[in-house]
Amino acid sequence: MAVVRKGTERALIEEYLEEIEQLCATVGAEIALRIVQEREQLDPATYIGKGKVEQLRSLVGEYAASFVIFDEGLSPVQMRNLQQMLGVKILDRTMLILDIFAQHARTLEAKTQVELAQLQYLYPRLTRLWTHLERQYGGIGTRGPGETQIETDRRLIKQRIAHLKRRLEEIELQRTVQRKERDHLMRFALVGYTNAGKSTLFNLLTNANVLAEDKLFATLDTTVRRCRLPSGHDVLLSDTVGFIRKLPAHLVASFHSTLAEAADSDVLIHVADCSHPALDRQIESVMETLTQLSMESKPQLLVLNKVDQLSGHTTTTVEILRERYPHALLVSAASGYNIQRLLRRMEQFVLERSIRTRVFLPFQAMNQLPYIYSNAVVEQRQETENGIILDLLIPEPRSGMLAAVLEQYGSNVQLSAGQR
């Protein structure tokens, strides 16, 4: 069920309903009927108004529906009233997304993040719907903590939320240490709307084996792998959870440790499905989420994926996309089209943000050699009577740190800026 303002473009309404249907298909639910209501203002008690509630009650009986799904987030009061008046389970968009996340969570980190998001969402609703959570529903919207915390009171739920937050802080600390150990390599992060083909592209670029399915939110965990550029230089590439329209704020907060990999990256590769009819709005939704995460100012490369799925592969369609997005790169992760060009664009980012420099390292400073190799790309090494000369390619953010380490050996160590 979608509620929209009067005069809303019909194509936009269909887009809303299509996305809800895709979300339902991902969790295995079958849609019996789509309903759209146009309103100027939402009803604070029932969201849709008493007249539409009566119509819904009749349709629920006619179709023997098990639940009613709303495209927006419902307040605890609205959910309680609708549930009592319709006599079936009421789900909103957030509950549906949380259920998909619960299905796809594989690692400890993902499961922890999903459980935290579920508890934070369910807490005010469960405590208002019934005092001690004595009712239990099966099926969509109840996986994870919705099943295991049925008899837990408010105090225990709050304790559980606090425990999960501490666990995620520990996981984030571990991730921070891991990122510092990889500081010598430039980091690229794949971001984009869910089901834009990020994981397929990630597998192609890194020879990884990340799950890639034609489903919404198939990937929840951030995976980081090395990616070899045409010149032979390595960079780090991370695959992140997909974004979606109206992504709940508390859900974004719960996945902070996962999204931190993208936040700490040097360049964002924004992957969009150019064959999707709502391409423009999906790109806009991703940009809004990046702004919410304070990542909108990071260097970005827009990659329009799935060019192989453009109807008819017409030159006109491609030219329209190139005119609309002049700085974007059209690729196909499925067929490999333009992937080498993408790698060259990534390498261009590396060269633009790196410093080439020559270092003379005396033999008494050889204990710093492992540090240099772990924080810079050694392009050439030359042995001399008194030490070694290294030609380095250093990512600009790491150059000051590397210079500080070498300068502790005094004037015998020289770090001179070279040509970029």
Secondary structure, 3 states (H helix, E strand, C coil): CEEECCCCCHHHHHHHHHHHHHHHHHCCCCCCCCCEEECCCCECCCECCHHHHHHHHHHHHHHCCCEEEECCCCCHHHHHHHHHHHCCEEEEHHHHHHHHHHHHCCCHHHHHHHHHHHHHHHHHHHHHHCCCCCCCCCCCCCCCHHHHCCCCCHHHHHHHHHHHHHHHHHHHHHHHHHHHHCCCCCEEEEEEECCCCHHHHHHHHHCCCCCCCCCCCCCCCCEEEEEECCCCCEEEEEECCCECCCCCHHHHHHCHHHHHHHHCCCEEEEEEECCCCCHHHHHHHHHHHHHHCCCCCCCEEEEEECHHHCHHHCHHHHHHHHHHCCCCEECECCCCECHHHHHHHHHHHHHHCEEEEEEEEEHHHHHHHHHHHHHCEEEEEEECCCEEEEEEEEEHHHHHHHHHHHHCCHHHCEEEECCC
